[in-house]
Amino acid sequence: MKKLSIAAFLIAGTFVFSQETKRTEDVKDSRDKALIVKTDHAELDAKRKAAEEKAKLPKPYDPKADAQKDINKLIAQAKKENKNIMIQAGGNWCIWCLRFNQFVQTTPELKNIVDKNYLYYHLNFSPDNKNEKVFAQYGNPGDKFGYPVFIVLDKNGKMIHVQQSDVLEQDKGYNLEKVKAFFNEWIPKS
């Protein structure tokens, strides 16, 4: 009986040891495979270029601003000047927001339309200041459309239009004719 028990122990031990060795090899193989990660150099390069572009662009959003107070001042000014108010909602974190601002500021045709017909405001949305109460007044359009999103107010501060920006995009920028048509559509009516 003693010999039978020893034999059974040796057979079971050999079986368990061979299984444990196999598991260790399987784990090692899966670790080796997990470490092989293909780097998408094109994606990394695109992210690097976007970061470089973002660093060079002006940062028009002020997270410390009292947006409601600023908008109230713009409404008073808009009444006097018979202009509408163009609110570009977004943040300095948003490459498309910064691109749009740069596009308008550096395209004389667009800048002329804006300066003549609108008071322009950059409404900040960022972790530093989400301006939740201000956005709530306009139905939280960033939640629906992303950023930037444009909120057009008449001279009395009444919201007359919300515009998502993706329909104005072209490649990695904006389409001049579409942006011009958008601005011209919402100029103050005499």
PLY file of the C-alpha trace (Angstrom):
ply
format ascii 1.0
element vertex 190
property float x
property float y
property float z
element edge 189
property int vertex1
property int vertex2
end_header
0.00 0.00 0.00
2.88 2.28 0.86
4.46 1.66 -2.59
1.15 2.34 -4.31
0.72 5.65 -2.46
4.26 6.75 -3.38
3.70 5.81 -7.02
0.40 7.69 -7.12
2.08 10.71 -5.50
4.92 10.65 -8.06
2.53 10.31 -11.02
0.27 13.10 -9.75
3.29 15.30 -8.98
4.69 14.77 -12.46
1.34 15.62 -14.02
0.88 18.79 -11.91
4.48 19.90 -12.55
4.10 19.46 -16.33
0.83 21.41 -16.30
2.35 24.25 -14.22
5.33 24.46 -16.57
3.01 24.65 -19.56
0.93 27.42 -17.93
4.07 29.42 -17.15
5.17 29.10 -20.78
1.69 30.15 -22.01
1.73 33.21 -19.73
5.23 34.10 -20.89
4.16 33.77 -24.55
1.11 35.99 -24.00
3.25 38.60 -22.19
5.72 38.62 -25.07
2.86 39.11 -27.51
1.27 41.83 -25.38
4.48 43.84 -25.44
4.50 43.93 -29.21
2.46 47.04 -29.99
2.54 48.56 -33.41
3.02 52.29 -33.19
0.93 54.24 -35.63
3.53 56.83 -36.58
1.09 58.73 -38.76
-1.31 59.17 -35.84
1.49 60.25 -33.49
2.79 62.67 -36.11
-0.69 64.15 -36.62
-1.10 64.66 -32.86
2.32 66.31 -32.65
1.49 68.65 -35.54
-1.89 69.55 -34.01
-0.21 70.36 -30.69
2.34 72.56 -32.46
-0.44 74.32 -34.39
-2.49 74.84 -31.22
0.52 76.32 -29.41
0.95 78.95 -32.15
-2.70 80.07 -32.36
-4.10 82.95 -30.25
-6.10 81.87 -27.18
-9.27 84.03 -27.19
-11.15 82.26 -24.39
-10.88 83.59 -20.83
-11.86 81.01 -18.19
-11.77 83.73 -15.52
-14.26 86.00 -17.29
-17.71 86.62 -15.86
-19.51 85.55 -19.03
-22.99 86.66 -17.96
-21.73 90.12 -17.05
-19.83 90.35 -20.35
-22.87 89.29 -22.39
-25.09 91.77 -20.56
-22.65 94.55 -21.51
-22.66 93.35 -25.11
-26.48 93.45 -25.21
-26.47 97.07 -24.05
-23.83 97.92 -26.67
-25.66 95.96 -29.40
-28.84 97.99 -28.82
-26.88 101.23 -29.30
-25.00 100.02 -32.36
-27.84 97.97 -33.93
-25.68 94.84 -34.12
-26.28 91.22 -33.35
-24.10 89.26 -30.97
-22.10 86.29 -32.19
-21.10 83.96 -29.37
-18.45 81.43 -30.28
-18.60 78.82 -27.53
-15.62 76.59 -26.92
-12.25 76.78 -25.25
-8.53 77.20 -25.72
-8.25 73.40 -25.51
-10.24 73.03 -28.76
-8.14 73.12 -31.94
-11.23 73.71 -34.12
-12.26 76.67 -31.94
-8.82 78.22 -32.28
-8.75 77.54 -36.03
-12.10 79.25 -36.52
-11.02 82.30 -34.56
-7.81 82.52 -36.58
-9.69 82.02 -39.84
-12.08 84.89 -39.14
-9.38 87.21 -37.81
-7.03 86.66 -40.76
-9.59 86.62 -43.57
-10.36 90.29 -44.36
-13.66 89.48 -46.07
-14.96 87.66 -42.97
-13.49 90.10 -40.47
-15.24 92.95 -42.29
-18.65 91.21 -42.11
-18.18 90.43 -38.41
-16.89 93.88 -37.42
-19.69 95.65 -39.30
-22.59 93.50 -38.08
-21.71 91.72 -34.85
-20.30 92.06 -31.39
-18.22 88.93 -31.04
-17.75 86.99 -27.81
-15.79 83.84 -26.98
-17.80 81.96 -24.35
-15.48 79.69 -22.42
-16.23 76.04 -21.74
-13.42 74.26 -19.93
-12.76 72.38 -16.69
-11.70 75.73 -15.18
-15.07 77.33 -15.96
-17.93 75.52 -17.65
-20.25 78.56 -17.50
-23.10 76.14 -16.82
-25.74 78.80 -16.04
-24.94 80.76 -19.20
-24.97 77.66 -21.41
-28.24 76.50 -19.82
-29.93 79.73 -21.00
-29.18 78.69 -24.57
-30.12 75.01 -24.23
-26.57 73.70 -23.75
-25.77 73.57 -27.48
-22.24 72.25 -26.90
-23.75 69.05 -25.49
-25.69 68.60 -28.73
-23.23 69.82 -31.34
-19.75 69.81 -29.81
-17.36 72.74 -30.05
-17.11 75.27 -31.38
-20.78 76.05 -31.50
-22.18 79.45 -32.41
-25.03 81.18 -30.61
-26.48 84.21 -32.41
-28.34 86.78 -30.33
-30.27 89.74 -31.65
-29.55 93.22 -30.29
-31.97 92.59 -27.41
-30.18 89.43 -26.32
-32.78 87.03 -27.71
-31.30 83.84 -29.15
-32.18 83.69 -32.83
-29.98 80.85 -34.04
-27.57 78.10 -32.97
-25.06 76.88 -35.53
-22.97 73.74 -35.31
-19.54 74.19 -36.79
-18.89 70.91 -38.57
-21.01 71.96 -41.55
-18.64 74.90 -42.04
-15.49 72.77 -42.07
-13.35 71.86 -45.02
-10.31 69.60 -44.66
-8.41 70.89 -41.60
-9.99 74.32 -41.75
-13.15 76.12 -42.74
-14.86 76.82 -46.05
-14.86 80.54 -46.86
-18.16 80.54 -48.76
-20.02 78.55 -46.10
-18.74 80.72 -43.25
-19.51 83.90 -45.21
-23.06 82.65 -45.92
-23.54 81.82 -42.22
-22.43 85.29 -41.11
-24.50 87.03 -43.80
-27.63 85.05 -42.95
-27.71 86.35 -39.38
-26.78 90.01 -39.80
-29.22 92.44 -38.15
-32.38 93.10 -40.11
-33.06 96.82 -40.63
0 1
1 2
2 3
3 4
4 5
5 6
6 7
7 8
8 9
9 10
10 11
11 12
12 13
13 14
14 15
15 16
16 17
17 18
18 19
19 20
20 21
21 22
22 23
23 24
24 25
25 26
26 27
27 28
28 29
29 30
30 31
31 32
32 33
33 34
34 35
35 36
36 37
37 38
38 39
39 40
40 41
41 42
42 43
43 44
44 45
45 46
46 47
47 48
48 49
49 50
50 51
51 52
52 53
53 54
54 55
55 56
56 57
57 58
58 59
59 60
60 61
61 62
62 63
63 64
64 65
65 66
66 67
67 68
68 69
69 70
70 71
71 72
72 73
73 74
74 75
75 76
76 77
77 78
78 79
79 80
80 81
81 82
82 83
83 84
84 85
85 86
86 87
87 88
88 89
89 90
90 91
91 92
92 93
93 94
94 95
95 96
96 97
97 98
98 99
99 100
100 101
101 102
102 103
103 104
104 105
105 106
106 107
107 108
108 109
109 110
110 111
111 112
112 113
113 114
114 115
115 116
116 117
117 118
118 119
119 120
120 121
121 122
122 123
123 124
124 125
125 126
126 127
127 128
128 129
129 130
130 131
131 132
132 133
133 134
134 135
135 136
136 137
137 138
138 139
139 140
140 141
141 142
142 143
143 144
144 145
145 146
146 147
147 148
148 149
149 150
150 151
151 152
152 153
153 154
154 155
155 156
156 157
157 158
158 159
159 160
160 161
161 162
162 163
163 164
164 165
165 166
166 167
167 168
168 169
169 170
170 171
171 172
172 173
173 174
174 175
175 176
176 177
177 178
178 179
179 180
180 181
181 182
182 183
183 184
184 185
185 186
186 187
187 188
188 189
